[in-house]
Amino acid sequence: MLKPSVAPHLRRTERPFYQAGGVLLCLVPLTGFSCLYYGWRPALLVLIGMAAAMLTELLCSLFRWRRPAIQDGTAAVTGALIGSMMSPLTPFWVPAVGAAFAIGVAKMPFGGTGRNVFNPAAAGMAFCAICFPTRLFIYPDPSVQQALPFLDTSTVITALSPAAQLSNSGRSSYDWMDLLSGNFPGPIASAGVIVLLACILYLYVRGSSSPLITVPYLVTCALGALWFPRAPLDAAFGVALELCTGLLLFTGVFLLCDPVTAPRHWLARMVYGCFAGMLVMFLRHYGRFECCEFFAVLMVNAFSPILDRGCWQLTKFLSVLTAKGVRRS
Amino acid sequence: MSRYRGVRLAFEKKPAILLPTAELTDIGQVVLPYAYPTDAEVRPTVSLYDTLRPGSPLSEVEGEPFSVVRSSVTGVVSGEKEISHPLYGELRCVVIDCPPETPAPEVEISGAGADTLDYILTAAEEAGVIDELDGVPLSLKLQEWRETGCDFVVGDAVEVQPYSSSAWATLRGNAEQVAEGVSLIATYAGASGWHIAACLSASRRRSLALRIGKKRLFQADSRYPVREPVNRRAVGKRAKVCRVGVQACLALYRAVRMGRAHTHAILTVAGDAVKQPQNVMVPFGTSVQEILRRCGVCDDPSYLILGDSMTGVTSVTQDIPVLPGMTCLLAFTAAQVRPTVTRACIGCGRCVKVCHAGLLPFEIHRRYENMHYERIASLAAADCDGCGACSYVCPCGLELAAVVQEAKRSGNTLLLDLEEDTDA
């Protein structure tokens, strides 16, 4: 029995899990790097975030009477990203609450995968940062080199993160070696700078991430750090310190390049990256929290559709002008 | 701003591209229209039990000699029937039975061998040459190019679509004739130059260059949709480039030099439901069912595609004739054609990246899905040429190309259509 069909009749095949699988694969070495310093606690935090996100998606799907789409991996990615942005000392219920908020408030009410306006992971982190700031921004001292206890963390020696040092006192007690080896306090996924750079390359090669967003974002942040330094440090080290600490690099790779909320047009992507970089540096200077990147992501997400249309119309207008010029000559 | 986009498609041309072109004989029966769709008055010139030779005209069309169809076989008229062809619509056809006897000599076009400029147009018209690229009679194109001017002619053998290899099959057997056909077109249109554009492997390119000359062969970009297959620096930025299919060039050569009508097509028969994928030369009017039977087709193909896999149209019946404009015949099983998963747009932006018209297909789709029809007009859907690259790369399996084409067809009237439907 012959059936009708619309062209094109062949498609490039790709498994639904392909995009999410790449991101999850990148989070494995990042979390593993943190486990080297703090034991298994960071891995457990990430897993709890994933489980909570998937459970929330399942419940929301059942509530909406829809077939659950957990197998596409997006809920797992959201949960894993939230877990990775936590401090290794965060109580276990915090990533669970953050993931539940991300899926239950920022994703599913908008229609689920592909329809959310704001990045769910950024929304979940923003919710946790506003509600539980004291649980989120306390970091263990990595130089102590001991596995963190799972439950009672009151005896753990804590230290100020480089980002907090810069915003509080305008000085830093870390050097180049500390930055490269990840020997500084910070969120789970922020310490492995070299691993993070390798993840950037891997995601670019795989096509899951866009250099058109990340590169302008990092360049803008670097210029912001160079022109408006927060500490009287050597210029190169000051810039490196701003880029490598906190969630700045992680945001550039995992949050800003989220395909659902980022613009699709090439020029819009570049403007989006620059805009995000400016917001991050502004919030770092004048914001309340030492890690403020997710707030910047939420703000630029709101402009994503406008950037897409505006930049598309601009390029269309310029191409028409160019074509007219060719015809006239 | 003029960065060219496009997508590299899967190759999938083997084994058809490697095998010699097979000629199907003893067809049994052909079904040919009296004329291609026209508003002019059509007067059949054949009647029941008339014996026809290849090249015998089937009708007279008032004022439009290019619409005349000629018999492609030796046979006897056995009846008439109305068919609905996916490419040409409703057609009134003549059925010709072809007994398995020695074929009669072809009817020669008057004045064959003449080398005057006007005879090129007459031959194209008399022979009923139709350009396989768009199904338009070549004589119409020649007239237009002559009137509006043409700076460069390209014999288009670029077929980057998966499975299609009929242009290569035409070139492999008749490269010199095709080259002369392009040269005739360039002469008539007053073009300053011509070449044959193809997208070939190094070895095929070398062998072809030896036959038609290195300068006459242009290696085109392998991205789909095909970028203009000329070197703009050499031809000139404002030069008007005209493209014509290689089968039409071959038919024009045969019409001018040998006085033969355009009666055969070279088709690629392929797809996962075909047992022996190959290029075949068949007379126009041959039933698709007969071709598939000769090439071997599995019991239950789900999709039959007339044309290439990117822009071809599906047919729900095998009982249709091969007519000019068809270069590919694909039979697929359900597993090959439809994506197994269709989900909401994940915003990967690949459709924007590959769209050579510079559109935002995802945005048009989103507005269509959300019924914001009045906002679609500002997204320049009219610039879409229906290449289908956006749907091809979409990892979510969305019908982007179909929606953009729908928006293009409807213009600003989608909302009005909906209101009319509701009223009805």
Interface residues (C-beta under 8 A of the other chain):
Chain A: M1 L2 K3 P4 S5 V6 A7 P8 H9 L10 R11 R12 T13 E14 P16 Y18 Q19 A69 D72 T74 G111 G112 T113 G114 R115 S210 P259 V260 T261 A262 P263 R264 H265 W266 R269 D308 R309 W312 T315 K316 L318 S319 T322 V326 R327
Chain B: M1 S2 A10 P162 K237 R238 D300 P301 S302 Y303 L304 I305 S309 M310 T311 G312 V313 T314 S315 V316 T317 Q318 L330 F332 A334 Q336 V337 R338 P339 V341 R343 A344 C345 I346 G347 C348 G349 C351 V352 K353 G358 L360 F362 E363 A380 G386 G388 A389 S391 Y392 V393 C394 P395 C396 G397 E399 A401 A402
